[in-house]
Amino acid sequence: MREDQHQHPETRALHFRIDNAQTRPVATPIYQNSAFSADSPYFYTRKSNPNSVELEGALALLEKARHVISTTTGMSALALVLQRLRPGDQLVVNKHIYGCSYKLFQRYAEHNQIRLTVLDLSTAAGRAELPAEVSMVILETPTNPFLKTVPIRMLADRLATKSPPACVVVDNTWATAIFQNPLELGAHISLASATKYISGHSDVMGGFIAVNDDALAESLRQTRFYTGAILDPHSAWLLRRSLHTFPLRMREHVRVTRLLAGYLATRTEVAHVYQPEIDGVQLRDYGGILFFQLRPDLIGRYAAFAGALGLFDTGTGMASVGSMVAQPWQGSHASLTTPEKEAMGLDRGLVRLCFGLEQPEDLMADLSQAFDALTVKN
């Protein structure tokens, strides 16, 4: 700026700025701005910000999508999508789904006169029960819990014939774009909680929606602008940085999970290990999270098992560099009523393990001593 010796120090201190066009950083800095100059393409951070735009561009490449809309959390991404429904619309959701998502569907349907149908879309019988008129179908695959796979292409083709206006929405949080691309399989929307594997470090929250339709993308951006659901610059910067190691971390999660799945199958304390179907077409690979069922006489011993573990954190969350253990009954699905949990097939013997980046031999040793402790008589 032009120097003016007659200005007061308060004024001069406020208006000295470097020439940002000349900085040319190797890594994009954090644009911790709420507003930009009138001639800037960014206008106002509630609409867009260089950090969120860069993150969205990188995610679009991974999701193989024309557009990505970043959001504050995975749940806010889901809420933005639900706002496309109108009173009288028919919403179909998969039977096995994250507890908070299930409660959101219930509340949204009740408050907005939406018809809600719950089906097991992983089965042919469940898909055959799809209503004649469907406005939106929402599913996770692999599912939470039980890691069941829903055939996206088969479902999308059936709906294209039975109810052409239906919008197929896939929560791709657990498979991630590294191993599954729902838009290529016929889904209209792919969304995810970036808090999980995109972050990978349990230190930032975020979500995103991936679409190919230009009009749909613009509508979602407008809704995000008016509701203020955009990701803040610092979180966007952290998630963009995390993407640099994202594929490497996912490959290591796969390696560790394969070894631990084989180990769990050898334990007499384990009645069943749940893993997704990796067909190489829809789901190219998978790693990070497994469920197992304690044998019947140990169902009430989860607290003792988790308390004996030394390398598995019991905090809320998953998909981090550190391993975690949880009981869906009182964790991810705690918001459901007991009848709702039982209808989903849950009981207190179901355990979720999220494998981090520790060496698998160390995780096996930790699990072994925790399993052994369950059979010791007090």
SULLINVEN-V449111 format. One record per pair of residues at least 24 apart in sequence whose C-alpha atoms are under 10 Angstrom apart, sorted by the first residue. I is the first residue (numbers start at 1). J is the second residue. Records with the same first field share a line. If there is no record, write none. Layout:
I = J  J
//
This chain:
27 = 241
28 = 54  237  240  241
29 = 233  234  237
30 = 233  234  235  236  237  238
31 = 232  233  234  236  237
32 = 232  233  234  237
33 = 232  233
34 = 232  233
44 = 225
45 = 225  228  230  231  232  233
46 = 224  225  226  227  228  229  230  231  232
47 = 221  222  224  225  226  228  229  230  231
48 = 221  225  230  231  232  233
49 = 230  231  232  233  236
50 = 233  236  237
51 = 231  232  233  234  235  236  237  238  239  240
52 = 230  231  232  233  234  235  236  237  239  240
53 = 233  236
54 = 236  237  240
55 = 208  235  236  237  238  239  240  241  243
56 = 208  209  210  236  240
57 = 240
58 = 240  243  244
59 = 177  198  208  209  210  240  243
60 = 177  208  209  210  211  212
61 = 177
62 = 176  177  178  180  181  243  247
63 = 172  176  177  178  179  180  181  182  183  184  190  191  209  210  211
64 = 177  181  182  183  184  210  211  212
65 = 181  182  183  184  189  190  209  210  211  212  213
66 = 210  211  212  213  214  217
67 = 209  210  211  212  213  214  216  217  218
68 = 189  190  191  208  209  210  211  212  217  220  221
69 = 191  207  208  209  210  211  217  218  220  221  224  229  230  231
70 = 191  192  193  194  206  207  208  209  210  221  224  229  230  231  232  236
71 = 192  193  194  205  206  207  208  209  221  224  228  229  230  231  232  236
72 = 193  194  195  204  205  206  207  208  224  228  229  230  231  232  235  236
73 = 192  193  194  195  204  205  206  207  208  229  230  231
74 = 101  171  173  191  192  193  194  195  196  205  206  207  208  209
75 = 100  101  104  191  192  193  206  207  208
76 = 193  206  207  208  209  224  227  229  230
77 = 171  191  192  193  206  207  208  209  210  220  224  229  230
78 = 104  105  138  169  171  191  192  193  207  208  209
79 = 104  105  108  229
80 = 209  219  220  221  223  224  227  229
81 = 136  138  169  189  191  209  220  223
82 = 108  109  136  138
83 = 108  112  220  223
84 = 135  136  167  216  219  220  223
85 = 109  112  113  114  135  136
86 = 112  113  114  135
87 = 111  112  113  114  115
88 = 112  113  114  115  116  135
89 = 113  114  115  116  133  134  135  136
90 = 114  115  116  117  131  132  133  134  135  136  137  166
91 = 115  116  117  118  131  133  134  135  136  137  138  166  167
92 = 116  117  118  119  121  130  131  134  135  136  137  138  139  166  168
93 = 117  118  119  120  121  136  137  138  139  140  169
94 = 118  119  120  121  122  126  127  137  138  139  140  141  143  150
95 = 119  120  121  122  126  139  140  143  144  145  343  344  345
96 = 120  121  122  139  140  141  142  143  144  145  146  147  148  341  343  344  345  346
97 = 138  139  140  141  142  143  144  145  146  147  171  332  333  344
98 = 139  140  143  144  145  328  332  333  336
99 = 144  145  328  329  331  332  333  334  335  336  340  341
100 = 332  333  334  335  336
101 = 138  139  332  333  335
102 = 333  335  336  340
103 = 333  335  336
105 = 138
120 = 148  150  344
121 = 148  149  150  151  152  155
122 = 148  149  150  151  152  155
123 = 148  149  150  151
124 = 150  151  154  155
127 = 154  155  158  159
128 = 155  158
130 = 155  158  159  162  163
131 = 159  162  163
132 = 159  162  163
133 = 159  162  163  164  165  166
134 = 159  162  163  164  165  166  167  168
135 = 159  163  164  165  166  167  168
136 = 163  165  166  167  168  169  188
137 = 166  167  168  169  170  187
138 = 167  168  169  170  171  187  189  190
139 = 168  169  170  171  172
140 = 169  170  171  172  173  174  175  190  191  192
141 = 170  171  172  173  174  175  180  182  276  282  283
142 = 171  172  173  174  175  275  276  277  278  283  286
143 = 171  172  173  174  175  276
144 = 174  289  291  328  332  333  352
145 = 274  290  291  328  332  333  344  345  346  350  351  352
146 = 273  274  275  276  290  291  292  293  344  345  346  350  352
147 = 174  274  275  276  277  289  290  291
148 = 274  275  276  277
149 = 275  276  277  278  279  282  283
150 = 276  277  282
151 = 185  282  283
152 = 182  183  184  185  186  187  282
153 = 182  183  184  185  186  187  282
154 = 185  186
155 = 185  186  187
156 = 185  186  187  188
157 = 185  186  187
160 = 186
169 = 209  210  211
170 = 209  210
171 = 209
172 = 209
173 = 197  198  207  208  319
174 = 286  287  288  289  318  319
175 = 250  276  283  284  285  286  287  288  289
176 = 246  247  250  283  286  287
177 = 247  283
178 = 246  247  250  251  283  284  285  286
179 = 247  250  251  278  280  281  282  283  284  285  286  287
180 = 280  281  282  283  284  285  286
181 = 281  282  283  284
182 = 210  211  282  283
183 = 210  211  212
184 = 212  282
185 = 281  282
187 = 211  212
188 = 212  213  216
189 = 213  216  217
194 = 236  239
195 = 235  239  317  318  319  320
196 = 317  318  319  320
197 = 239  242  243  246  247  249  250  288  318  319  320  321
198 = 238  239  240  241  242  243  244  245  246  247  249  250  319  320
199 = 235  238  239  240  241  242  243  245  246  319  320  321
200 = 239  242  243  245  246  249  250  318  319  320  321  322  356
201 = 239  242  318  319  320  321  322  356
202 = 316  317  318  319  320  321  322
203 = 235  238  239  320
204 = 234  235  236  238  239
205 = 231  232  235  236  238  239
206 = 230  231  232  235  236  239
207 = 231  236  239
249 = 287  288  319  320  321  356  357
250 = 285  286  287  288  319  356  357
251 = 285  286  287  288
252 = 287  288  355  356  357  358  359
253 = 286  287  288  289  319  320  321  354  355  356  357  358
254 = 285  286  287  288  289  355
255 = 286  287  288  357  360
256 = 287  288  355  356  357  358  359  360  361  363
257 = 286  287  288  289  290  353  354  355  356  360
258 = 286  287  288  290  360
259 = 360  361  364
260 = 290  353  355  360  361  363  364  367
261 = 287  289  290  291  292
263 = 360  361  364  367  368
264 = 290  292  364  367  368
265 = 292
267 = 294  367  368  371  372
268 = 294  295  371
269 = 293  294  295  296  297  298  299  371  372  374  375
270 = 294  295  296  298  349  350  351  371
271 = 295  296  298  349  350
272 = 350
273 = 350  351
274 = 350  352
287 = 319  354  355
288 = 318  319  320  323  353  354  355  356  357
289 = 318  319  323  324  325  352  353  354  355  356
290 = 325  351  352  353  354  355
291 = 325  326  327  328  350  351  352  353  354
292 = 349  350  351  352  353
293 = 346  347  348  349  350  351  352
294 = 348  349  350  351
295 = 349  350
296 = 349
297 = 349
298 = 348  349  374  375
299 = 347  348  349  350  351
300 = 347  348  349
301 = 348  349  374  375
302 = 326  327  348  349  350  351  374
303 = 327
304 = 370  371  373  374
305 = 351  367  369  370  371  372  373  374
306 = 351  367  370  371
307 = 370
308 = 366  367  368  369  370  371  372  373  374
309 = 363  365  366  367  368  369  370  371  373
310 = 363  365  366  367  369  370
311 = 356  358  362  363  365  366  367
312 = 353  354  355  356  363  366  367
313 = 353  354
314 = 353
317 = 354
318 = 352  353  354  355  356
319 = 353  354  355  356
320 = 354  355  356  357
321 = 354  355  356  357  358
322 = 354  355  356  357  358
323 = 353  354  355  356  357  358  363
324 = 352  353  354  355  356
325 = 351  352  353  354  355
326 = 350  351  352  353  354
327 = 351  352  353
328 = 352
//
